Amino acid sequence: MARKKKRKRKCYTRLGERIAALARRQWELGDVLGVSQQTISKKLRGETAILVADLEKLARHYKVHMAYFFEDWRP
């Protein structure tokens, strides 16, 4: 059976880069969001959606404004 190729989304990848800059380790992000390291990895690579609720939790935990995730955003 052929495996389905995972589609990366450019906007999620950009957010993933901003999120990765907040923490030293993926497990730290997993602890904050209450998900596994594997799920964090998928989010950072753009394979899984990054929810606004996730961004809110991260912003609160790392004491950054929500705008941090969208600075220098270009479509």
Phi and psi restraints in degrees (value plus and minus 20) as a CYANA .aco file:
   2 ALA   PHI     -93.4   -53.4
   2 ALA   PSI     119.9   159.9
   3 ARG   PHI    -104.7   -64.7
   3 ARG   PSI     121.5   161.5
   4 LYS   PHI     -97.5   -57.5
   4 LYS   PSI     109.0   149.0
   5 LYS   PHI     -94.2   -54.2
   5 LYS   PSI     111.9   151.9
   6 LYS   PHI     -97.8   -57.8
   6 LYS   PSI     114.4   154.4
   7 ARG   PHI    -117.5   -77.5
   7 ARG   PSI     104.3   144.3
   8 LYS   PHI    -110.1   -70.1
   8 LYS   PSI     123.5   163.5
   9 ARG   PHI    -129.4   -89.4
   9 ARG   PSI     107.7   147.7
  10 LYS   PHI     -78.0   -38.0
  10 LYS   PSI     -61.8   -21.8
  11 CYS   PHI     -85.5   -45.5
  11 CYS   PSI     -56.8   -16.8
  12 TYR   PHI     -89.8   -49.8
  12 TYR   PSI     -55.3   -15.3
  13 THR   PHI     -84.9   -44.9
  13 THR   PSI     -61.1   -21.1
  14 ARG   PHI     -82.5   -42.5
  14 ARG   PSI     -64.7   -24.7
  15 LEU   PHI     -83.1   -43.1
  15 LEU   PSI     -60.1   -20.1
  16 GLY   PHI     -78.9   -38.9
  16 GLY   PSI     -59.3   -19.3
  17 GLU   PHI     -84.5   -44.5
  17 GLU   PSI     -61.4   -21.4
  18 ARG   PHI     -86.9   -46.9
  18 ARG   PSI     -60.0   -20.0
  19 ILE   PHI     -86.6   -46.6
  19 ILE   PSI     -63.3   -23.3
  20 ALA   PHI     -80.8   -40.8
  20 ALA   PSI     -50.2   -10.2
  21 ALA   PHI     -89.4   -49.4
  21 ALA   PSI     -38.2     1.8
  22 LEU   PHI     -96.7   -56.7
  22 LEU   PSI     -56.9   -16.9
  23 ALA   PHI    -140.8  -100.8
  23 ALA   PSI     133.4   173.4
  24 ARG   PHI     -98.8   -58.8
  24 ARG   PSI     -53.2   -13.2
  25 ARG   PHI    -150.3  -110.3
  25 ARG   PSI     128.7   168.7
  26 GLN   PHI     -85.6   -45.6
  26 GLN   PSI     -52.5   -12.5
  27 TRP   PHI     -85.7   -45.7
  27 TRP   PSI     -48.2    -8.2
  28 GLU   PHI     -82.1   -42.1
  28 GLU   PSI     -65.3   -25.3
  29 LEU   PHI     -83.9   -43.9
  29 LEU   PSI     -59.6   -19.6
  30 GLY   PHI     -81.5   -41.5
  30 GLY   PSI     -60.8   -20.8
  31 ASP   PHI     -83.4   -43.4
  31 ASP   PSI     -62.0   -22.0
  32 VAL   PHI     -85.2   -45.2
  32 VAL   PSI     -62.6   -22.6
  33 LEU   PHI    -108.8   -68.8
  33 LEU   PSI     -32.9     7.1
  34 GLY   PHI      54.3    94.3
  34 GLY   PSI      14.5    54.5
  35 VAL   PHI    -151.0  -111.0
  35 VAL   PSI     150.2   190.2
  36 SER   PHI     -95.7   -55.7
  36 SER   PSI     143.6   183.6
  37 GLN   PHI     -83.0   -43.0
  37 GLN   PSI     -54.5   -14.5
  38 GLN   PHI     -82.6   -42.6
  38 GLN   PSI     -61.9   -21.9
  39 THR   PHI     -85.4   -45.4
  39 THR   PSI     -61.8   -21.8
  40 ILE   PHI     -80.6   -40.6
  40 ILE   PSI     -64.4   -24.4
  41 SER   PHI     -78.2   -38.2
  41 SER   PSI     -63.5   -23.5
  42 LYS   PHI     -84.8   -44.8
  42 LYS   PSI     -60.3   -20.3
  43 LYS   PHI     -84.4   -44.4
  43 LYS   PSI     -63.5   -23.5
  44 LEU   PHI     -87.9   -47.9
  44 LEU   PSI     -50.3   -10.3
  45 ARG   PHI    -104.0   -64.0
  45 ARG   PSI     -27.3    12.7
  46 GLY   PHI      67.0   107.0
  46 GLY   PSI      -4.1    35.9
  47 GLU   PHI    -110.7   -70.7
  47 GLU   PSI     -38.1     1.9
  48 THR   PHI    -150.6  -110.6
  48 THR   PSI     125.3   165.3
  49 ALA   PHI     -82.3   -42.3
  49 ALA   PSI     123.8   163.8
  50 ILE   PHI    -124.0   -84.0
  50 ILE   PSI      95.5   135.5
  51 LEU   PHI    -101.8   -61.8
  51 LEU   PSI     133.2   173.2
  52 VAL   PHI     -81.2   -41.2
  52 VAL   PSI     -56.2   -16.2
  53 ALA   PHI     -81.2   -41.2
  53 ALA   PSI     -57.3   -17.3
  54 ASP   PHI     -84.2   -44.2
  54 ASP   PSI     -64.2   -24.2
  55 LEU   PHI     -82.6   -42.6
  55 LEU   PSI     -59.6   -19.6
  56 GLU   PHI     -82.6   -42.6
  56 GLU   PSI     -64.6   -24.6
  57 LYS   PHI     -81.3   -41.3
  57 LYS   PSI     -65.0   -25.0
  58 LEU   PHI     -85.4   -45.4
  58 LEU   PSI     -62.4   -22.4
  59 ALA   PHI     -81.7   -41.7
  59 ALA   PSI     -62.6   -22.6
  60 ARG   PHI     -85.5   -45.5
  60 ARG   PSI     -65.3   -25.3
  61 HIS   PHI     -86.3   -46.3
  61 HIS   PSI     -64.7   -24.7
  62 TYR   PHI    -113.1   -73.1
  62 TYR   PSI     -15.0    25.0
  63 LYS   PHI      34.8    74.8
  63 LYS   PSI      30.7    70.7
  64 VAL   PHI    -141.9  -101.9
  64 VAL   PSI     137.6   177.6
  65 HIS   PHI     -99.2   -59.2
  65 HIS   PSI     131.8   171.8
  66 MET   PHI     -77.2   -37.2
  66 MET   PSI     -49.0    -9.0
  67 ALA   PHI     -83.5   -43.5
  67 ALA   PSI     -41.6    -1.6
  68 TYR   PHI     -72.8   -32.8
  68 TYR   PSI     -60.4   -20.4
  69 PHE   PHI     -90.9   -50.9
  69 PHE   PSI     -38.5     1.5
  70 PHE   PHI    -136.8   -96.8
  70 PHE   PSI     -11.5    28.5
  71 GLU   PHI     -81.0   -41.0
  71 GLU   PSI     121.9   161.9
  72 ASP   PHI      37.5    77.5
  72 ASP   PSI      11.3    51.3
  73 TRP   PHI     -97.8   -57.8
  73 TRP   PSI     107.5   147.5
  74 ARG   PHI    -150.3  -110.3
  74 ARG   PSI     109.5   149.5
